[in-house]
Amino acid sequence: MGGNGLFTRQRRFFNDCQQTFSWYIPDGVTKVFAFVIGGGGGGSYAGHGNQYDRQGAAGGAGGGYASGVISGLTPGNTITVTVGKPGRGATHDQASTAGTASSFGSYLTGNGGTNGVTWNTPYSTEANAADAWGTGGSASTSGVSEAYTAAGGGITPRQNDSRLSYYATCAGGGASSGSPFGKGNNRPHFCRQAATGGSGWGTGNMKDAPWYAHIQNTSSQQRFAALGGDGSHVMSGISMSKETTQGRNAMKGGNGMQALGGAVGRVFSHDSTVYPNYKERCGENANPNWWFPWEIDGGGGGGIVMAGISTNNQDNYQQQLVAGNGAPGGGGGGAFFNREDFNMGMMVQGGDGGFGGGGGAVYNWNQSANAQQVSVSRAGNGGIGGGGGSVSGHYTQDSQTWYSARGGDGGKGIVAVYW
């Protein structure tokens, strides 16, 4: 509910990206606060006929954020509002697309995030968190006071590391949009056969995080893994041990300033015999009744893994494997599924990003000739302005095309006006 203070009486959100609007300046209003976020880019798609193909899929970039105070308005006049469209996630027969710009007259513009791409080996650069910090959609202001801009996070960076000489077919989560807390971010690929969660608001402030510090020894591989989404203020953990029979890993989502992250995804290994319902909960939100965007605070969705499924247990899996969604400001969790001689129906889905957060990626490794004919892999969609997650994996024998795999769509743009 609005109050009596400056910019607390009324607010209006524009989030329909199918048209341009005219906002009529209300009676008695000569000054407003407004912010805009561009649409997020769609996530990419990489399907491999050979498990040794080293090709990574990148999540989409985030839209830019711009805000400011606009004075000297005349009641009864109009301001043109344009809401950015989301980028489309890639499939086997269509490429991903970029998001488009949101604007509030000529005062504020938040450009859309670029679409995710497929990285081919050999990787040419060594990535860290800084490589994607603020390289997404740009933003600008004109004729406003208290002006602030923050670019969205870029597409998932690639990396070079001798320990990842094969199986480097990772799927990257979507980037976060720019925000009142700073530029958006995305995660680098540093894994083998894994899916990363989406980035969250504010985590770009940790752009110099030591992404490689968690590798325990030279034989360690971040393999068969799903990482949780970032929270609105805290990056999710990525510490992982080397792969063993019991070493299939899923990570908890990141925290908000007060909120808890999503639950840790349940872990399944080759010798597991009991597979309970494994849908994970969403990230928790400490402040669902936010008024201004800087009051947003939420956790990231938890990642989820299921690995080592065989035909002996296949009748148990005609259901969904779904990572947790991010709360406002948080990214969605990643989802990993490894089927070994498995032909039954399965929906593998990355978590959707919360407001401004990126969608979680999906990695799907198929050891069955017919598995792709009966299963669906969908990466998480971005939240408002967030990039869509990517989808990656490999198929074998007769499954020559991933007809049912799709990268996540980017999030819609938004225009908000306060008076």
Buried (B, 14 or more C-beta within 10 A) or exposed (E): EEEEEEBBBEBBEBBEBEEEBEBEBBEEBEBBBBBBBBBBBBBBBBBBEEBEBBBBBBBBBBBBBBBBBBEEBEEEEEBEBBBBBBBBBBBBEEBBBBBBBBBBBEBBBBBBBBBBBBBEBEBEEBBBBBBBBBBBBBBBBEEBEEBBBBBBBBBBBBBEBEBBEEBBBBBBBBBBBBBBBBBBBBBBBBBBBBBBBBBBBBBBBBBEBEBBEBBEEEEBBBBBBBBBBBBBBBBBBBEBBBBEEBBBBBBBBBBBBBBBBBBBBBBBBBEBEEBEEBBBEBBBBBBEEBBBBBEBBBBBBBBBBBBBBEEEBBEEBEBBBBBBBBBBBBBBBBBBBBBBBBBBBBBBBBBBBBBBBBBBBBBBBBBBBBBBBBBBBBBBBBBBBBBBBBBBBBBBEEBEEBBBBBBBBBBBBBBBBBB
